[in-house]
Amino acid sequence: MKSKCKWNYVGIVIVAMLMMVWSSCKVEKVTPITEPNKQLSGSWKVLKATRNGTDLTAGYDFTKFRIKFEGSNYTLTDELPFLVYENGSFGLDDPQYPFKITFTPTGGSAASTAFNYPTVDGKRRLELNFSSGCTQTTYVYTLVEAE
């Protein structure tokens, strides 16, 4: 009688373990997270500017320069070494994961440049790497939203 009771107990434990294994092996459907399109809308100002690795920020007045993005258009305020010198339209190579931005001035030729969109201290920045005419001179502008 004892061995029969022992086998009943073992059988119950085995059935319980099988039920736990069976119920824990359900495949969960994982939905991928979709990255939202990058929004450039608004007015941006220069936070930092370098030319060939040399910081230009302290030696040049960047306070008046603004680039305003509205829809697919941009407007420049104040002139300084930049990829384009006239207002026009812009486009990103990929709205979710952009690596390149293309500026097309009204009546002019398109100009593309490397583009980063990092978040630093909870705020978005635009980093534009470009050469303004001379290929040996490269600029990196770090822009933040103007308040």
C-alpha positions as CSV (number, residue, x, y, z in Angstrom):
1,M,0.0,0.0,0.0
2,K,2.8,2.3,0.8
3,S,4.5,1.8,-2.6
4,K,1.2,2.4,-4.4
5,C,0.7,5.7,-2.5
6,K,4.3,6.6,-3.2
7,W,3.8,6.0,-7.0
8,N,0.6,8.1,-6.9
9,Y,2.5,10.9,-5.3
10,V,5.3,10.6,-7.9
11,G,2.7,10.5,-10.7
12,I,1.0,13.6,-9.4
13,V,4.4,15.4,-9.2
14,I,5.3,14.3,-12.8
15,V,1.9,15.4,-14.2
16,A,2.2,18.8,-12.3
17,M,5.7,19.3,-13.7
18,L,4.6,18.4,-17.2
19,M,1.7,20.9,-16.9
20,M,4.1,23.6,-15.8
21,V,6.5,23.0,-18.6
22,W,3.7,22.9,-21.1
23,S,2.1,26.1,-19.9
24,S,5.5,27.9,-19.7
25,C,6.5,27.1,-23.3
26,K,4.1,29.5,-24.9
27,V,5.7,31.7,-27.6
28,E,5.0,35.3,-27.0
29,K,4.5,37.5,-30.0
30,V,7.0,40.3,-29.9
31,T,6.1,43.4,-31.9
32,P,9.1,45.5,-33.0
33,I,9.3,49.1,-31.8
34,T,9.0,51.5,-34.7
35,E,11.3,54.5,-34.6
36,P,9.4,57.7,-35.2
37,N,10.3,60.0,-38.1
38,K,12.8,62.7,-37.1
39,Q,11.3,66.1,-36.7
40,L,13.5,69.1,-37.6
41,S,10.7,71.6,-37.4
42,G,11.6,74.9,-35.7
43,S,14.4,77.3,-35.6
44,W,18.0,76.1,-34.9
45,K,21.1,78.0,-33.7
46,V,24.8,77.1,-33.6
47,L,26.0,75.7,-30.3
48,K,29.5,74.8,-31.5
49,A,31.3,75.2,-34.8
50,T,34.7,73.7,-35.8
51,R,36.8,74.1,-38.9
52,N,39.4,71.3,-39.5
53,G,39.0,70.4,-35.9
54,T,39.7,74.0,-34.6
55,D,36.9,75.4,-32.4
56,L,35.5,78.6,-34.0
57,T,32.7,79.2,-31.5
58,A,34.5,81.8,-29.4
59,G,36.2,83.7,-32.2
60,Y,33.1,84.3,-34.4
61,D,29.6,85.7,-33.7
62,F,27.2,82.8,-34.4
63,T,24.4,84.3,-32.4
64,K,22.5,85.8,-35.3
65,F,22.6,82.7,-37.5
66,R,19.4,80.6,-37.6
67,I,18.1,77.9,-39.8
68,K,14.4,77.4,-39.7
69,F,12.8,74.1,-40.9
70,E,9.1,74.2,-41.8
71,G,7.6,71.2,-43.6
72,S,10.1,70.4,-46.4
73,N,11.6,74.0,-46.6
74,Y,14.3,75.8,-44.8
75,T,15.1,79.5,-44.2
76,L,18.5,80.9,-43.4
77,T,19.0,84.0,-41.2
78,D,22.4,85.7,-41.3
79,E,25.2,84.5,-43.5
80,L,28.2,82.4,-42.5
81,P,30.1,79.6,-44.1
82,F,27.5,77.0,-44.7
83,L,26.5,74.3,-47.2
84,V,24.1,76.7,-49.1
85,Y,23.5,80.4,-49.0
86,E,19.9,80.7,-50.2
87,N,16.6,79.5,-48.8
88,G,15.0,76.4,-50.3
89,S,13.9,72.9,-49.6
90,F,15.5,70.0,-47.7
91,G,15.2,66.2,-47.5
92,L,16.5,63.4,-45.4
93,D,17.8,60.1,-46.9
94,D,15.6,58.2,-44.4
95,P,13.0,59.9,-42.2
96,Q,13.4,57.3,-39.4
97,Y,17.2,56.8,-39.4
98,P,18.7,59.8,-41.3
99,F,22.4,59.8,-42.1
100,K,22.3,62.4,-44.8
101,I,20.5,65.7,-45.3
102,T,20.1,67.4,-48.7
103,F,19.6,71.1,-49.1
104,T,18.3,72.4,-52.4
105,P,18.4,76.2,-52.6
106,T,15.7,77.9,-54.7
107,G,17.0,77.9,-58.3
108,G,20.3,76.2,-57.3
109,S,21.9,72.7,-57.1
110,A,21.3,70.2,-54.3
111,A,24.0,69.9,-51.7
112,S,24.2,66.9,-49.4
113,T,26.1,66.4,-46.2
114,A,26.5,63.9,-43.3
115,F,24.0,64.3,-40.6
116,N,23.6,63.2,-37.0
117,Y,20.6,63.7,-34.7
118,P,21.8,62.8,-31.2
119,T,20.1,63.5,-27.9
120,V,22.3,65.2,-25.3
121,D,21.1,66.0,-21.8
122,G,17.5,65.3,-23.0
123,K,17.7,67.7,-25.9
124,R,18.0,67.0,-29.6
125,R,21.0,68.3,-31.5
126,L,21.8,68.5,-35.2
127,E,25.3,67.8,-36.3
128,L,26.2,68.8,-39.8
129,N,29.6,67.9,-41.4
130,F,30.3,69.7,-44.6
131,S,32.9,71.3,-46.8
132,S,32.1,74.8,-48.1
133,G,33.9,74.8,-51.5
134,C,37.4,73.8,-50.7
135,T,37.6,70.1,-50.0
136,Q,40.5,70.6,-47.6
137,T,38.4,72.7,-45.3
138,T,35.7,70.9,-43.4
139,Y,33.2,72.3,-40.9
140,V,31.2,70.7,-38.2
141,Y,28.2,72.6,-36.9
142,T,26.4,71.5,-33.8
143,L,22.9,73.1,-33.7
144,V,20.4,73.2,-30.9
145,E,16.8,74.4,-31.0
146,A,16.6,78.2,-30.6
147,E,14.3,79.2,-27.7
